[in-house]
Amino acid sequence: MKTDATRAHGAPAPMVESEASTRARVARSILQHGPSTASELAERLHLTAAAVRRHLAVLTGAGHLTAREQRVYGARGRGRPAMVFALTDAGRAEFPHAYDALAIDALTFLRQTIGEQGVEQFAADFVAGVAKRFEELRGEYDNPTDALVKALNDAGYVASVHPVASGKQLCQHHCPVALVAAEFPELCEAETKAFAHLLDSHVQRLATIAHGDGVCTTHVPRPVQPADHPIRKAVP
């Protein structure tokens, strides 16, 4: 009895391309050739029009493609114009980029031409975006640490805060610039200084993704109570 994996003459059947792999081919074809119709993609990739439409629907639903009616120049035939599919920013983000290498080269050039102060100024300007967002959010939160967590999340750092005996731990579970920060720790140092300024606290960086840790962790100590605070008064 022949199995599905064997042809009638006994030779192995060709490997079936996975759905994900086919969708990747569809997206890459649009990247290489520009906005395309389903029929153009089917011809280009040697797929059926029905198969292409199915993959286009998945990619569009995921936000990786956007669709619009094809522009028709001259006399228009009967029926609705074909739909043209183009990559969105999210779709383009699925392909490899050289942003990290470019950033490292740019900062290296900055250090060589201007000096260390140039890198430090760049790092300070880079974290200024989070500081600005923090100031916008500060009035919405009773605790400044919560406002900072929201500002970091808005910037893509996937942040959270956890209480500990001596204060709080501010955790960043993702770092969009980890590879660059590994080469230029000035980015981490500028971020720590910004945290200290925004929280008006002597924070301490305990771990960073850039240095190989799983999470960027910053300790925010409990505020020091003044001598006349009730909990610090001597018991009679």
Secondary structure, DSSP 8 states (H G I E B T S, - for coil): ---TTB-TTS-B------HHHHHHHHHHHHHHH-SEEHHHHHHHHT--HHHHHHHHHHHHHTTSEEEEE----SS--SS---EEEEE-HHHHTTS---HHHHHHHHHHHHHHHT-HHHHHHHHHHHHHHHHHHHHHHGGG-SSHHHHHHHHHHHTT--EEEEEETTEEEEEES--TTHHHHHH-THHHHHHHHHHHHHHTS--EEEE-GGGT-SSEEEEEE-----TTSGGGS---
